[in-house]
Amino acid sequence: MPMDVLLVFTNLPDRDRALDLADKLVARRVAACVNVLAQCTSVYRWKGEVETAAEVPVLIKTTRAAYPQLERTIRELHPYELPELVAVPLDTGLGEYLAWVAEQTRPQA
């Protein structure tokens, strides 16, 4: 079970859009829980230029099985041309919590 749970990272340009995305991901059952963090500053290279932007990091708990639909949903709703979307498999954690993530992301019959 632990290897089936993923922690997915993305960033949004502001808190309102981050909260909206979080709500839709949980409502569509592609995420069990989404943490919307405090605003941060991101520095990155984009189209040959170094950019600096205020962004709101988002941490998404999902499963490997739900990830493809999560990715489709984020691509559909994310305002960026190329959103950051990275997933890290969790190799350990509280068993009951990991089971809860799996249950919350299972499609409803």
C-alpha positions as CSV (number, residue, x, y, z in Angstrom):
1,M,0.0,0.0,0.0
2,P,2.6,2.7,0.9
3,M,4.2,2.7,-2.6
4,D,0.7,3.3,-4.1
5,V,0.3,6.7,-2.3
6,L,1.8,9.8,-4.0
7,L,2.6,13.3,-2.8
8,V,2.1,15.6,-5.7
9,F,3.4,19.2,-5.9
10,T,2.2,22.1,-8.0
11,N,2.1,25.9,-7.7
12,L,-0.6,28.4,-8.5
13,P,-0.4,32.1,-9.0
14,D,-2.6,33.1,-6.1
15,R,-4.5,31.7,-3.1
16,D,-7.9,31.9,-4.6
17,R,-6.9,29.8,-7.6
18,A,-5.1,27.3,-5.3
19,L,-8.2,26.9,-3.1
20,D,-10.4,26.5,-6.2
21,L,-8.1,23.8,-7.6
22,A,-7.9,22.0,-4.2
23,D,-11.7,22.0,-3.9
24,K,-12.2,20.5,-7.4
25,L,-9.5,17.9,-7.0
26,V,-11.1,16.6,-3.7
27,A,-14.6,16.9,-5.1
28,R,-13.6,14.8,-8.2
29,R,-12.0,12.2,-5.9
30,V,-8.6,12.5,-7.6
31,A,-7.1,13.8,-4.3
32,A,-7.8,12.7,-0.7
33,C,-6.4,15.9,0.7
34,V,-4.8,19.1,-0.6
35,N,-2.7,21.5,1.5
36,V,-2.6,25.0,0.2
37,L,0.5,26.6,1.7
38,A,1.6,30.2,2.3
39,Q,2.8,32.2,-0.7
40,C,6.4,31.9,-1.7
41,T,8.8,33.3,-4.2
42,S,9.9,31.1,-7.1
43,V,12.9,31.8,-9.3
44,Y,13.1,29.9,-12.6
45,R,14.3,30.1,-16.2
46,W,11.4,30.4,-18.7
47,K,11.9,30.9,-22.4
48,G,15.5,31.9,-21.9
49,E,14.9,34.5,-19.2
50,V,15.3,34.2,-15.4
51,E,11.9,35.0,-13.9
52,T,10.7,35.6,-10.3
53,A,7.1,35.1,-9.3
54,A,5.0,34.9,-6.2
55,E,3.3,31.5,-6.1
56,V,1.2,29.5,-3.8
57,P,2.5,25.9,-3.3
58,V,0.0,23.1,-3.2
59,L,0.6,19.6,-1.8
60,I,-1.7,16.9,-3.0
61,K,-2.2,13.4,-1.6
62,T,-3.4,10.8,-4.1
63,T,-2.7,7.3,-5.3
64,R,-0.8,6.0,-8.3
65,A,-4.2,4.7,-9.7
66,A,-5.8,8.2,-9.4
67,Y,-2.8,10.1,-10.8
68,P,-3.7,10.0,-14.5
69,Q,-7.0,11.6,-13.8
70,L,-5.4,14.0,-11.4
71,E,-3.0,15.1,-14.1
72,R,-5.7,15.5,-16.7
73,T,-7.7,17.6,-14.2
74,I,-4.8,19.8,-13.3
75,R,-3.9,20.3,-17.0
76,E,-7.6,21.3,-17.7
77,L,-7.9,23.7,-14.8
78,H,-4.3,25.1,-14.3
79,P,-3.8,28.7,-15.6
80,Y,-0.1,28.1,-16.5
81,E,1.1,27.1,-20.0
82,L,3.4,24.6,-18.3
83,P,2.4,23.8,-14.7
84,E,4.8,22.3,-12.3
85,L,3.5,18.8,-11.6
86,V,5.8,16.4,-9.8
87,A,4.9,13.3,-7.8
88,V,6.9,11.6,-5.1
89,P,6.0,8.0,-4.1
90,L,5.6,7.6,-0.3
91,D,7.5,4.5,0.9
92,T,6.3,4.7,4.5
93,G,3.7,6.4,6.6
94,L,0.9,5.8,9.1
95,G,-0.9,2.8,7.6
96,E,-4.4,4.1,8.6
97,Y,-3.7,7.4,6.9
98,L,-2.4,5.8,3.7
99,A,-5.5,3.5,3.6
100,W,-7.7,6.6,4.0
101,V,-6.0,8.3,1.0
102,A,-6.6,5.1,-1.0
103,E,-10.3,5.0,0.0
104,Q,-10.9,8.7,-0.7
105,T,-9.5,8.5,-4.2
106,R,-11.4,5.3,-5.2
107,P,-14.0,6.0,-7.9
108,Q,-17.6,5.8,-6.6
109,A,-19.8,3.0,-7.9
